[in-house]
Amino acid sequence: MMRHFEPRWPWKRSREVKMSELITREIEKIREDYPRLSHLQDEYVFSLLCFKYFFNNGQLEYKDYYDCFVDGKSDGGIDLITVDESDEQVRLVLIQSKLISKLGNTQDIIDVFTKMDQTFRNFQDYRYARYNPRLKRIFKDKLSLVEDQMPAYDLVLFVSVALSDNQKAKIRGAIDNIEELAMYQVRTFYLEEIEGQIRNVNEPKFFVDEDRVKFANKDGWIEYGDNGILVSVSANSIKSLYDRYRERGLFEQNFRYFVRNKRIDNSINTSLREKRDKFWFLNNGIIIGCKDFRIDGNEIKLFEFSIINGCQTAVLIGLYKGENEGKDFLLPCKIVKPIDESQFEPFISDIAEASNSQKPILDRDLKANSFEQRRLQSELQQEEPKIYLEIKRGVQLVTRAKKKQLKDWQYLKNDFYGQIILSFHLQSPCTARSSKRKIFSVSNVYDKVFKRKIDKENVIDVLKLNTFYTEYSNERNEFFKPDQESVATNGRFIFLAITGFIIKMKRGLIDLKKMKNETDWELEIKKDNLEGGIFADIQIDELERRLYGFFNDMIIEVEDIYNTRSEEELTVSNFFKKDGNYRNVILRRLVDRYYVQPGSLRAKDLRYYLEMFK
C-alpha cells in the first residue's frame, strides 16, 4: 500500500554543513564558470554538480539549469529531471540531492524515494496543481519526449555523506521491499561514489596498470596460442580487484557500467547466497582484456587490464554481504590480449561489442567500425581546422588538456553529428530530437546521414551555427517568458532546420510551387542539395548580432504558432515531436509571413538576416 507521510527533514542543510574539499572546489568552479549561477545556494549548485558528472559527461551549460533544474518550493521532492539515452532503453530520470554532513536516520533516504514516486504518480493522474510551474513544465516536457519510446523510469539520490557497507545494505534491502518502487531503477550515490565519479571524469583511468588473479591451476586451462587463456578464477580475487579498482579503470572498457536490474541481480545474489558450489555452471563468467598476461604458479599476472564483459557479475560479487560471504568459489574467466599491441584499443572494443550479450549494445556501437564512420572521422580530422568525431565510446581522440584548447564545435559525437545533418540538411528536426536512435537503427536514415558526400567547409559552418545557438540561448535564457524558454530549450534542431531552409530558399534550391501537395513539399525541402560554407564574409560581431536577432524573431514566431495550437498540443515538447508539425505547420506559417508578401515588414527583416548567409 502507498505510504503517505508528512516529510520531516532533520538533514535540511544549514550553513554549518562541512563539505569535502573536492566537492567544495567543484561547487566554486561552477560559480566561477557560470557567474549567473553564483547566487544559488550550495545545495542547489551541488545538484547541478551531480548532474554534470553523472548525466552530462562532465559538461555543464547555463541552459542545463533551465532545462533540468526544478528544485524549490513545491518541487515534489525532485531537484532535477533529465532523459538518459545511454542505454538501449531510454530512461526518464528523477533526481534528488542532499548536501549534508551526516545522516540523521536511514528512513530519510527511503522517504526521498517514496516522495518522488508519489509525485510521479500524481503527474500520471493529472493531479499536479500543487506543484511549482517550473516542475510542471519540465516534467511534462521530459515525459512528452520519451513517452512514445516505452521508457524506463529511474529515481536517483545523491547524498554527500559516507555510510558503511552495512548501512547501505540495510537501506537497499528496505527499498527493495517497497512494492511501489518496484517499477523504478532506484539508485543512491554516496560521498565515495560522487568523489570517485568526479575524479574519473577529470582524470580518467582507462585500465588497471598491474595486478593478479588466483586461478585453479590444478583443474588446468585452455590456451589460444599466446593471446588467450580460459581458466577458472577465484571469486575472492575478483572481489579484491573490485574493492581496489572499481573506480580506477576496472570497468572502463565495458560498454556500460553496472546498472541495477532486479531480476538479474536477484538471480546472481541467490547463487552467491545458496549455490556457490554451482556458480561455475550457472554464470557466463567474465572476460578480462589486457595488454599482456603471464602465468605464475596459481596466479595470473595482468598488465593494463579491464573487465570488458561480466561487469554485472563482478560488481555483485564485490558488493555481496550476507550468508557465505567469505566462502570462495570458482567462475569462468577468459583472458585475452591482442597479437599486435598497437591494435590494443580496437581489439578490446571489438571483443567488448561481440561478447556483451546480457545487455544489448546500442545501434550506435554496432556502426562504430563501419567504413563510412572511419572515413568521416578521418576526413574531418585531416586538415586544419580539425574536427574530432567520436565514433566509438571509450576511445579518447585527444587528451583532456588538448580538448580544452579546441573550440566547442571541434569535438563531437557521431550521434550529435547525425542530429545536425538530419535537421539542417534533411529537414527532419523532430526525428533528430525525439527519435535520435533512428539515425543508427533505420538503414534509410543512416545512409542519408553518413553515406552522403563529405563537405568539410559546410560541416564547419553548420557546427559553428549550432555553437552560436548555444551561446545565444545561454545568454538570453533568463529573459525568456515561460513558453519562449520552453521553445528555445526544446527547439535547437527546429531552428537549425529553419536556418537551413531559408538558405536553401536564398540559393533557389526550393520551389515554393510544390507546397500545394504535402508529399511533393516534403520531398522538395528534404533534398540534400546545400553545399559549401553558409556564412557570408562578415565581421564576427555583426554576424553574432544578426544571428541573435534572427534566433530571437524565430523563437517569438514559433511560440506564437504553438500558442494558437494550445488545445491540440499539451506541451511545447509534444509539438516538436512530429516532423509533420515542422514541415506543414511551422514552415508554412513562416513562408506565408516572410515570402508570400515580399513587401511586408517581415520580408524586409528576412532580407536583412539573409545578408549574413552566402
Buried (B, 14 or more C-beta within 10 A) or exposed (E): EEEEEEEEEEBEBEEEBEBBEBBEEBBEEBBEEBEEBEEBEBBBBBBBBBBBBBBBEBEBBBBBBBBBBBBEEBBBBBBBBBBBBEBEEBBBBBBBBBBBEEBEEBEBBBBBBBBBBBBBEBBEEEEBEEBBEBBBBBBBBBBBBBBEBEBBBBBBBBBBBBBEEEBBBBBBEBBBEBEBBEEBBBBBBBBEBBBBBBBBBEEBBBBBEEBBBBBBBEEEBEEEEEBBBBBBBBBBBBBBBBEEBBBBBBBBBBBBEBBBBEEBBEBBBEBBEEBBEEBBEEBBBBBBBBBBBEBEEEBBBBBBBBBBBBBBBBBBBBBBEEEBEEEEBBBBBBBBBBEEEEEBBBBBBBBBBEBBEEBEBBBBBEBBBBEBBBEBBEBBBEEEEBBBBBBBBBBEBBEEEEEEEBEBBBBBBBBBBBBBBBBBBBBBBBBBBBBBBBBBBBEEBBEBBBEBEBBBEBBBBBBBBBBBBBBBBBEBBEEBEEBBBBBBBBBBBBBBBBBBBBBBBBBEBBEEEBBEEEEEBBEBBBBEEBEEBBBEEBEEEEBBEBBBBBBBBBBEBBBBBBEEEEEEBEBBBBBBBBBEBBBBBBBBBBBEBBBEEEEEEBBEBBEEBBEBBE
